[in-house]
Amino acid sequence: MTDDEVSSLIEAAKEKVRPAWERLYELEAANHGRVLRAFQECRVRSFHLQSGTGYGYDDPAREIMEEVFAAVFQCEAAIVRPQLASGTHALWVCLDALLGPGDHLIAVSGPPYDTLRNAITGGSAHSLRRKGVTYSEVPLTSEGELDFAGLQQALTPNTRILFLQRSKGYMWRPGLGAEDIRALAAWRDEKAPWAIVMIDNCYGEFVEPLEPGAAGADLIAGSLIKNPGGTLAPGGGYIAGRRDLIDVIADRVTAPGLGLHVGPTLGTARHILQGLYLAPHLVAEALAGLALASYVFEELGYEVTPRWSDPPRDSVLAVRLGSPELLLEFCRSIQAASPVDSDARPEPGRLPGYEHRVVMAAGTFIQGSSSELSADGPVRPPYAAFMQGGVSRVQIALALHHVVPVLARGN
């Protein structure tokens, strides 16, 4: 395609997806209002932006961050720490704190991310399997919905946690939203009232007006370099949920008896709080850009999930490319469109916790930040690329000028 043809395709796509963009303005307003109210009701002050050091005794920044996150995510309490290295780390801390020998964990949305699945079933001496925890996976139905008949078969009296991953991860499936979480919580209330509904909220923050805590989830966890970090958080993770669960998990984050009372914020407080405040706007912009990309990719003949007209359930767009060569070229085109390391050429590599080689493009200001524009995928069939984030619809539209010629040649 010529440059003029690429520009014409993108401009026509902007007009086509405008109804979806209008819905996203409404989503942004609802989520931004909720975040602003949380900051005001928690009485955030300028001194809260000053971070503690050392042990972090009585660190006001940590205390206000955790209060605000709990309010934003519609939960009773929260843990927000730069010391949580990733979303996987935050999720693992929850599972390790709450599950013991003889307990049963069910992944109700099929296989979780490779890194977390390895922590559950892998050969490490610290995996849940080696700890004596039993594990089941119940895939989604062919329509991409929770399989409650399958859940009933997997359920045992020892089932302690029903674990739902909102994002598609590296699976070809739709994201899951508040209505799915509400349905799971209702099923739990009837069939297994003793079980905990736990949500991997990565890529799911602010893509709907309701967060999982308001839909019946007991516990959620995620990464601060994804949606809630608003491109400013330099790292870290969060956990939010029922206060009794948070108290148990806090002893695992620090040490028994110390819990929520220690842990310095180490200069991160302003970035984390300001990023959270900006996050509803940035997530809405990312969703708008991904809707544009979804329409363009379909016009070029590629299968995508979600389609541009689908209500968003996560901030990830998957495009089925069909070959390792095209997957590599796709990621390289995203890297070339980035503000940082635009001249780098991603290559597939072995990464800790992943079964297959993975190619990653992330020319981002925060290393690996998925709230900034990135793309990656495992080198395995169906050779799908997964686009995440983007600071604005404009950034993604500009990136499409790099991506469209690659896809046009590949098809």
C-alpha positions as CSV (number, residue, x, y, z in Angstrom):
1,M,0.0,0.0,0.0
2,T,1.1,3.6,-0.7
3,D,1.4,6.1,2.1
4,D,-1.8,7.8,0.7
5,E,-3.7,4.6,0.7
6,V,-2.7,3.9,4.3
7,S,-3.7,7.4,5.4
8,S,-7.1,7.0,3.6
9,L,-7.7,3.7,5.3
10,I,-7.0,5.1,8.8
11,E,-9.1,8.3,8.2
12,A,-12.0,6.2,7.0
13,A,-11.7,4.0,10.1
14,K,-11.8,7.0,12.4
15,E,-15.2,7.9,11.0
16,K,-16.4,4.3,11.3
17,V,-15.5,3.8,14.9
18,R,-16.8,7.2,16.1
19,P,-19.8,5.6,17.8
20,A,-17.5,3.4,19.9
21,W,-15.4,6.5,20.7
22,E,-18.5,8.3,22.0
23,R,-19.3,5.4,24.3
24,L,-15.7,5.6,25.7
25,Y,-16.1,9.3,26.5
26,E,-19.0,8.3,28.8
27,L,-16.9,5.5,30.3
28,E,-14.1,7.9,31.0
29,A,-16.4,10.4,32.7
30,A,-17.9,7.7,35.0
31,N,-14.5,6.3,36.0
32,H,-12.8,9.7,36.4
33,G,-15.6,10.8,38.6
34,R,-15.2,7.7,40.8
35,V,-11.4,8.2,41.1
36,L,-11.8,12.0,41.9
37,R,-14.4,11.2,44.6
38,A,-12.0,8.7,46.1
39,F,-9.2,11.2,46.3
40,Q,-11.5,13.8,47.9
41,E,-13.2,11.4,50.3
42,C,-9.8,10.1,51.5
43,R,-8.6,13.7,51.9
44,V,-5.4,13.4,50.0
45,R,-3.0,16.1,51.0
46,S,0.2,17.5,49.5
47,F,2.3,15.9,52.3
48,H,1.0,12.5,51.2
49,L,3.1,12.8,48.1
50,Q,6.3,12.7,50.1
51,S,7.5,9.1,50.4
52,G,8.9,7.3,53.4
53,T,12.2,5.3,53.6
54,G,13.7,2.7,55.8
55,Y,11.1,0.5,57.5
56,G,8.3,2.8,56.4
57,Y,6.8,3.1,59.9
58,D,3.7,5.3,59.7
59,D,4.5,6.2,56.1
60,P,1.6,8.5,55.3
61,A,2.0,8.0,51.6
62,R,1.6,4.3,51.9
63,E,-1.4,4.6,54.1
64,I,-3.2,7.1,51.8
65,M,-2.3,5.1,48.7
66,E,-3.9,2.0,50.1
67,E,-6.9,3.9,51.3
68,V,-7.5,5.5,47.9
69,F,-6.9,2.2,46.0
70,A,-9.5,0.4,48.2
71,A,-12.0,3.2,47.5
72,V,-11.3,3.3,43.7
73,F,-11.6,-0.5,43.3
74,Q,-14.7,-0.6,45.5
75,C,-13.1,-2.9,48.1
76,E,-12.7,-2.8,51.9
77,A,-8.9,-2.6,52.0
78,A,-5.8,-2.7,49.8
79,I,-2.1,-3.3,49.6
80,V,-0.2,-1.0,47.2
81,R,3.6,-1.5,47.2
82,P,6.5,-0.8,44.8
83,Q,8.1,-3.9,46.3
84,L,5.5,-6.1,44.4
85,A,7.5,-6.7,41.2
86,S,4.7,-7.5,38.8
87,G,1.1,-8.6,38.5
88,T,2.2,-12.2,38.7
89,H,4.0,-11.4,42.0
90,A,0.9,-9.8,43.4
91,L,-1.3,-12.7,42.4
92,W,1.2,-15.3,43.7
93,V,1.4,-13.6,47.1
94,C,-2.4,-13.9,47.4
95,L,-2.4,-17.6,46.4
96,D,0.5,-18.5,48.6
97,A,-1.0,-16.7,51.6
98,L,-4.4,-18.2,51.3
99,L,-3.8,-21.8,50.1
100,G,-2.3,-24.6,52.1
101,P,-1.8,-28.4,51.8
102,G,-5.1,-30.1,50.8
103,D,-6.7,-26.9,49.5
104,H,-8.0,-26.8,45.9
105,L,-7.7,-24.0,43.4
106,I,-9.9,-23.8,40.3
107,A,-8.9,-21.5,37.3
108,V,-12.5,-20.8,36.1
109,S,-11.4,-19.1,32.9
110,G,-9.0,-21.7,31.6
111,P,-5.2,-21.6,31.7
112,P,-3.8,-18.4,33.3
113,Y,-0.8,-16.5,32.1
114,D,2.3,-18.7,31.5
115,T,4.2,-17.2,34.4
116,L,1.4,-17.7,37.0
117,R,0.6,-21.2,35.7
118,N,4.2,-22.1,36.2
119,A,4.1,-20.8,39.8
120,I,1.0,-23.0,40.4
121,T,2.0,-26.3,38.7
122,G,5.8,-26.0,38.0
123,G,8.6,-27.9,39.4
124,S,9.9,-25.2,41.8
125,A,10.1,-26.2,45.4
126,H,7.8,-23.2,46.2
127,S,5.1,-24.0,43.6
128,L,1.6,-24.6,44.9
129,R,1.7,-28.1,43.5
130,R,4.8,-28.9,45.6
131,K,3.1,-27.3,48.6
132,G,0.2,-29.8,48.4
133,V,-2.4,-27.6,46.7
134,T,-4.5,-29.4,44.1
135,Y,-5.4,-27.5,40.9
136,S,-8.1,-27.7,38.2
137,E,-8.7,-25.6,35.0
138,V,-12.1,-25.2,33.5
139,P,-11.9,-23.7,30.0
140,L,-14.5,-21.2,28.8
141,T,-17.2,-22.5,26.5
142,S,-16.9,-22.2,22.7
143,E,-18.9,-18.9,23.0
144,G,-16.3,-17.5,25.4
145,E,-18.4,-17.8,28.5
146,L,-17.9,-19.3,31.9
147,D,-18.7,-23.1,31.9
148,F,-20.8,-23.5,35.1
149,A,-21.5,-27.2,34.3
150,G,-17.7,-27.7,34.1
151,L,-17.2,-25.8,37.4
152,Q,-19.7,-28.0,39.1
153,Q,-17.8,-31.1,38.1
154,A,-14.5,-29.6,39.2
155,L,-15.8,-28.3,42.6
156,T,-14.8,-30.2,45.7
157,P,-15.4,-29.5,49.5
158,N,-11.8,-28.4,49.6
159,T,-12.1,-25.8,46.8
160,R,-10.8,-22.7,48.5
161,I,-10.4,-20.2,45.6
162,L,-12.2,-19.7,42.3
163,F,-9.7,-17.8,40.2
164,L,-10.8,-15.7,37.2
165,Q,-8.4,-14.0,34.8
166,R,-10.1,-11.1,33.1
167,S,-7.6,-10.6,30.3
168,K,-7.2,-13.0,27.4
169,G,-3.5,-13.3,28.3
170,Y,-1.9,-15.2,25.4
171,M,-5.0,-17.2,24.8
172,W,-7.4,-16.6,21.8
173,R,-10.5,-15.8,23.8
174,P,-12.5,-12.7,24.8
175,G,-11.9,-10.7,27.9
176,L,-14.2,-11.2,30.8
177,G,-16.1,-8.4,32.5
178,A,-18.3,-7.4,35.5
179,E,-21.3,-9.4,34.3
180,D,-19.1,-12.6,34.3
181,I,-17.8,-11.8,37.7
182,R,-21.3,-11.2,39.0
183,A,-22.4,-14.5,37.6
184,L,-19.5,-16.3,39.1
185,A,-20.1,-14.7,42.5
186,A,-23.8,-15.7,42.4
187,W,-22.9,-19.3,41.4
188,R,-20.4,-19.4,44.3
189,D,-23.1,-18.1,46.8
190,E,-25.3,-21.0,45.8
191,K,-22.9,-23.8,45.2
192,A,-19.8,-23.1,47.3
193,P,-20.3,-20.2,49.8
194,W,-17.1,-21.1,51.5
195,A,-15.0,-20.3,48.4
196,I,-13.1,-17.1,47.6
197,V,-13.8,-15.4,44.2
198,M,-10.4,-14.0,43.2
199,I,-9.8,-11.9,40.1
200,D,-6.7,-11.2,38.1
201,N,-7.6,-7.7,37.2
202,C,-4.6,-7.0,34.9
203,Y,-5.6,-5.0,31.8
204,G,-9.2,-4.8,33.2
205,E,-9.0,-1.7,35.3
206,F,-11.2,1.2,34.1
207,V,-12.5,-0.6,31.0
208,E,-16.0,-0.7,32.6
209,P,-17.8,1.5,35.0
210,L,-17.7,-1.2,37.7
211,E,-14.7,-2.8,39.2
212,P,-14.8,-6.5,40.3
213,G,-15.2,-5.5,44.0
214,A,-18.6,-4.0,43.1
215,A,-19.5,-7.1,41.1
216,G,-19.1,-9.6,44.0
217,A,-15.4,-10.4,43.9
218,D,-13.6,-11.0,47.2
219,L,-10.1,-10.3,46.1
220,I,-8.4,-8.6,43.1
221,A,-4.8,-8.0,42.1
222,G,-2.9,-6.4,39.4
223,S,0.2,-4.5,38.2
224,L,0.9,-0.8,38.5
225,I,2.7,-0.6,35.1
226,K,-0.6,-1.6,33.4
227,N,-3.8,0.4,33.5
228,P,-3.9,1.8,37.0
229,G,-0.4,3.2,36.8
230,G,-1.4,5.8,34.2
231,T,2.0,5.5,32.5
232,L,3.6,7.2,35.6
233,A,4.0,4.5,38.2
234,P,7.6,3.3,38.0
235,G,6.7,-0.3,39.1
236,G,4.8,-2.2,41.7
237,G,1.5,-4.0,42.2
238,Y,-1.7,-3.8,44.1
239,I,-4.1,-6.2,45.9
240,A,-7.6,-5.2,47.1
241,G,-10.5,-7.0,48.6
242,R,-12.1,-8.1,51.9
243,R,-10.3,-6.8,54.9
244,D,-9.9,-10.2,56.5
245,L,-8.2,-11.5,53.4
246,I,-6.0,-8.4,53.0
247,D,-4.8,-8.9,56.6
248,V,-3.7,-12.4,55.9
249,I,-2.0,-11.5,52.7
250,A,-0.2,-8.5,54.3
251,D,1.6,-10.9,56.6
252,R,2.9,-12.7,53.5
253,V,3.9,-9.4,51.8
254,T,6.0,-8.4,54.8
255,A,6.2,-10.8,57.7
256,P,3.8,-12.3,60.2
257,G,2.9,-9.6,62.8
258,L,4.2,-6.8,60.6
259,G,1.5,-6.9,57.9
260,L,0.4,-3.5,56.6
261,H,2.4,-1.5,59.2
262,V,5.8,-1.5,57.4
263,G,7.0,-1.0,53.8
264,P,8.4,2.3,52.6
265,T,7.1,3.9,49.4
266,L,10.7,5.0,48.4
267,G,9.9,8.1,46.3
268,T,7.1,6.5,44.3
269,A,4.0,8.0,46.0
270,R,3.4,11.0,43.8
271,H,3.9,8.9,40.6
272,I,1.5,6.2,41.8
273,L,-1.2,8.5,43.0
274,Q,-0.9,10.9,40.0
275,G,-0.9,7.9,37.6
276,L,-4.0,6.5,39.3
277,Y,-5.7,9.9,38.9
278,L,-4.9,10.0,35.2
279,A,-5.6,6.3,34.5
280,P,-9.3,6.6,33.5
281,H,-8.4,9.1,30.8
282,L,-5.4,7.1,29.5
283,V,-7.3,3.8,29.5
284,A,-10.2,5.3,27.6
285,E,-7.7,6.7,25.1
286,A,-6.0,3.3,24.7
287,L,-9.3,1.6,24.2
288,A,-10.2,4.2,21.5
289,G,-6.9,3.6,19.7
290,L,-7.3,-0.2,20.0
291,A,-10.9,0.0,18.5
292,L,-9.4,1.9,15.6
293,A,-6.7,-0.7,15.1
294,S,-9.3,-3.5,15.4
295,Y,-11.3,-2.0,12.6
296,V,-8.2,-1.5,10.4
297,F,-6.9,-5.0,10.9
298,E,-10.3,-6.5,10.0
299,E,-10.4,-4.4,6.9
300,L,-7.1,-5.9,5.9
301,G,-8.6,-9.4,6.3
302,Y,-7.3,-10.4,9.7
303,E,-9.2,-12.0,12.6
304,V,-9.2,-9.9,15.7
305,T,-10.6,-10.1,19.2
306,P,-12.3,-7.9,20.3
307,R,-13.9,-6.4,17.3
308,W,-14.1,-2.7,17.3
309,S,-17.8,-2.6,18.0
310,D,-17.6,-5.0,21.0
311,P,-17.8,-3.5,24.5
312,P,-14.3,-3.6,26.0
313,R,-13.5,-6.1,28.7
314,D,-9.7,-5.6,28.8
315,S,-7.2,-3.2,27.2
316,V,-5.7,-5.8,24.9
317,L,-6.3,-6.4,21.2
318,A,-5.3,-9.7,19.7
319,V,-4.8,-10.2,15.9
320,R,-4.3,-13.6,14.4
321,L,-1.3,-13.5,12.1
322,G,-0.8,-17.1,11.2
323,S,3.0,-17.3,10.9
324,P,6.0,-16.6,13.1
325,E,7.5,-14.4,10.4
326,L,4.5,-12.0,10.4
327,L,4.3,-12.0,14.2
328,L,7.9,-10.9,14.3
329,E,7.4,-8.2,11.6
330,F,4.2,-6.9,13.4
331,C,6.1,-6.5,16.7
332,R,9.0,-4.8,14.9
333,S,6.6,-2.3,13.4
334,I,5.2,-1.4,16.8
335,Q,8.8,-1.0,18.1
336,A,9.6,1.3,15.2
337,A,6.6,3.5,16.1
338,S,7.8,3.9,19.7
339,P,9.3,7.0,21.3
340,V,12.1,5.0,23.0
341,D,14.4,2.5,21.3
342,S,12.6,2.9,18.0
343,D,15.6,1.6,16.1
344,A,15.7,-1.7,18.1
345,R,14.7,-4.9,16.4
346,P,12.9,-7.3,18.7
347,E,13.8,-11.0,18.4
348,P,12.1,-14.0,20.0
349,G,13.7,-15.0,23.2
350,R,13.3,-17.3,26.2
351,L,11.8,-15.4,29.2
352,P,11.5,-16.7,32.8
353,G,8.2,-18.5,33.4
354,Y,7.2,-18.9,29.7
355,E,7.1,-22.2,27.9
356,H,7.6,-20.9,24.4
357,R,9.8,-18.2,23.0
358,V,8.2,-14.7,23.2
359,V,8.7,-11.7,21.0
360,M,8.1,-8.4,22.8
361,A,8.0,-4.8,21.5
362,A,7.9,-2.1,24.1
363,G,9.6,1.2,23.3
364,T,8.4,2.6,26.6
365,F,9.5,5.1,29.2
366,I,8.8,2.5,32.0
367,Q,10.4,-0.8,31.1
368,G,7.8,-3.2,29.9
369,S,5.0,-0.8,30.7
370,S,1.7,-2.1,29.2
371,S,-0.1,1.1,29.8
372,E,2.1,2.6,27.1
373,L,1.9,1.1,23.6
374,S,3.4,-2.4,23.4
375,A,2.9,-5.6,21.5
376,D,4.0,-9.1,22.1
377,G,3.2,-12.7,21.6
378,P,4.4,-16.3,22.1
379,V,6.0,-18.0,19.0
380,R,3.3,-20.7,18.8
381,P,0.2,-21.2,16.7
382,P,-2.0,-19.3,15.9
383,Y,0.9,-16.8,16.0
384,A,-1.2,-14.0,17.4
385,A,0.1,-10.6,18.4
386,F,-1.3,-8.9,21.5
387,M,-1.4,-5.1,21.5
388,Q,-1.8,-3.3,24.8
389,G,-2.2,0.2,26.0
390,G,-1.2,3.4,24.3
391,V,-1.1,6.9,25.8
392,S,-3.6,8.2,23.2
393,R,-5.7,7.3,20.2
394,V,-3.3,9.6,18.3
395,Q,-0.3,7.5,19.2
396,I,-2.0,4.3,18.0
397,A,-3.2,6.0,14.8
398,L,0.4,7.0,14.1
399,A,1.6,3.5,14.9
400,L,-0.8,2.1,12.3
401,H,1.2,3.9,9.6
402,H,4.0,1.5,10.5
403,V,1.8,-1.6,11.0
404,V,-0.6,-1.4,8.0
405,P,2.1,-1.8,5.3
406,V,3.4,-4.9,7.1
407,L,0.0,-6.5,7.3
408,A,-0.9,-5.5,3.8
409,R,2.2,-7.4,2.5
410,G,1.5,-10.3,4.8
411,N,-2.0,-10.9,3.5
